[in-house]
């Protein structure tokens, strides 16, 4: 899962993209892990920029062939980014 946040704690606004992973352990307990928080590359939250950022993080974590499902909100740019990501 990827999530985006904006920090305005300083005089300069910074966008971040967050990569999380959810799954179950051997006891079938749901677990969620924050794998990475990175500055968002790109001037806008376009589908292309989101897909690029997600692709780069998943390459780093060697996750590209490990997806079982992807769940998104209804925002068009997110849905399009997932379509482009495949």
N, C-alpha and C positions, 0 to 999 in steps of 0.2 A: 504494500500500500504506500502511496506517496501522498503527502499532505503539504500544503504551502502556508506559510505564515509571513507576516510583515512586521518588522520591528521598527518602531519610530523612537526608540529610547535615546538615540543620538540625534544630532542635527541632520543626519543623512538617513533617509529611509532605506532599509535593506530588506530584500525578499529572501526567504529561505525555502528550500524544499526538503522534506523529511521523508526518509524511507523507513518503513516499519514492516515487520513480518509477523504474521499470526499463524498459530498452529496448535496442535495438541501434543502433550508429552506422553510418556509411556503409561501414565495413570489417567489419560484422556482428560487432563485439565487444560483448559484454554490458556495459552500463553501469548503474550505480545512483547515484541522486542523492538527497540529503536536501534536501527542499524547505522544510520548516518543522518546528520544534519549538515546541509551544504548551502552556501549562497546560491541563489537561483541565477543561472546564466540566461541572459536575454532581457530585452527592454520591456516585454509584455508577457502576459500569461497566455500566449497563443498556444494552440494545440501543438504546433511544431516545436516551440521552445519547451513545453512540458514534456513532450515525447523525448526530445534530445536529452534533457536533464535526467529523466527516468532511465533512459537507455544507458547513459554514462555510469550512473550509480549501480545499475544491475550488472553491467559489465565488470565493474570493480569487485562486486560481491559474488560474481559467477552465478547469477540467478536466472539468466535468460531462458534456460531450459527447465526451470523448476516450478513455473507457475501452474497452479491447479485451477485457480479462479481469480478474477479481478472484479472487485465491487467498487462502484463509483457513485458520486452524487449525480444529479441530473444536469449539471452545467455542460453546455455544448462543447466547450473547449476541452474539458476533461474526457468526455466520451470520445471525441475526435482524436485526442492524444492516444487513448488506448487503442483505437482502431489503427492509427499510424504505427503504434508500437509493435503490433503483431507483425 
